[in-house]
Amino acid sequence: MPGFSDQFPWPSYYGNYDYFENRMARHQKVAELTAEGDGVYRLRRTRGDVLRLFICECYAFGVADYIETTGKLGHLDLVIINSAWCGYSPDAKRYCRDESVGLFEIGELMGALHRDDYWNYLTKRETDLFRKNGWL
């Protein structure tokens, strides 16, 4: 479900990504960030890998949203939920992890970028939920 946008797959309502770009410019593991347009970026980490990501503004990002988004945008390594009032479902997190794709809110991304296997990064709350459901 989009956050204030009829455009699919729901880029930023305000059309800018200043907050995200500023955070990435200061992150010690980010070497370069290149905008492709409409919320899609290429992020080169200091370790040399290049990640293609989409910044999404969706109230409740689920598995179907991920499948439809990649159907339109092509391969993604990361999906970033970039709004305090938006989030993603546990099922979407699990599905993306199984696909080696990171699904994060912006603060979670900051920690995940320190890992080689960034897609496996979980918050404590997610770790507890995944264990409870037998997903870990």
N, C-alpha and C positions, 0 to 999 in steps of 0.2 A: 504494500500500500504506500503510495508516494507521499512525501511530505511537501505539500503545497505545489505540486507540479503535475501537469498532464503529460509532460514529455517522458517517454520511456527511454532509458532506464533510470530516470530520476536524478539528474545531476543537481548541483546546488541551486536552490531556489533563487538566490541572489546573483548567481552567475559568476561568482568569484571564489577563489580557493586560497585567499591570502593567509588565513590561519594555518592551513595545511602546509602551504609552501614555506611559511616562516618557520614552522616547527621542523620541517625537513632540512631547511638550510642550516639549522643549528644542531642537528643530530650528528653525533660523532661517527656513525656508521654509514652515513649517506654521502657519497662522493659527488653525485650529480642528479638533478631532477629535471626532466624535460616534459613539457606539456604537449600532448597530442590533440587536445581539444575536448570539449564537452565532458570534463571530469576524468579523462583518461591520461595517465602519465607513464613515463618510463623512469624508473628509479635505479640508478647504478649505485650499488653499495661499495664501500671501501675494499671489500674482499674481491670485487671484480664482477660479481653476477649482476644481471640486469633483470629487474622485475617490472612487469606490466601491471598496472593497477587502475582501479576505477573507484572514484570517490562518489558514494551514493548518499542520497538523502531520502530514506524510505522509513516509514514508521515501524514496520515489522518485516524485515528482510527474511524470507524463507527459502526453502530449497527450490521451489518453482521460480522465485525471483532470480536466483542464481543461474538456473538453467536458461531462462529467457534472456537474462543479461548477457551471458556468454554466447548465446545464439545470435545476438545482435552485434556484440562488440568483438567476438572472437576470444581467444585464449586470454585468461587473466591469471596472474600469480597472487594477487591481493584484491580484496574488496574492503574498502574502508567506509564505515558508517560515520559520517562527519557531521552529526548533529546531536545535541544533548537530548533531544526529545525522541530520537529514533533508536532502533536497536535491531537485533537479529535473533532468530529462534535457536534453541539448542540443537534442533535437528539440522538446521542450516550450518551451524558451526561444525557439527560432526560430519556432515556430508562434504563440506569443503576440506576439512582435515584429511578425510579419506582420499580426496583428489589432490592432496598436497598444495592446497590453496589456502592462504591466510584470510580469515574473515575476522575483522577487528573493528572496534571503536578506535578513535584516534589515539587515546592514551595507551591502549593495549598494543597498538602498532609500535609505539616508542620502545617498549620492552622487547617485542618480538624481533625487531630488526637486529638485535644483538645475537640472535641465534642463527646457526646455519640452517636449521630446520624450523624456520620462522612459523610455518603453518601449524606446528605442534604447540605453540605457545598457548597456555590457558591461564586464566585468572584463578585465584584460590576457589572462588565460588564455582567456576566452571569445572575445576578439577574435582571438587566434592560432588557435583552433580554427575559428571561423567563416571566417577567411581560408583556412585549409588546406582546408576543405571547399567553398570557392567560394561561401559564403553572404554574403560581403561584397564 
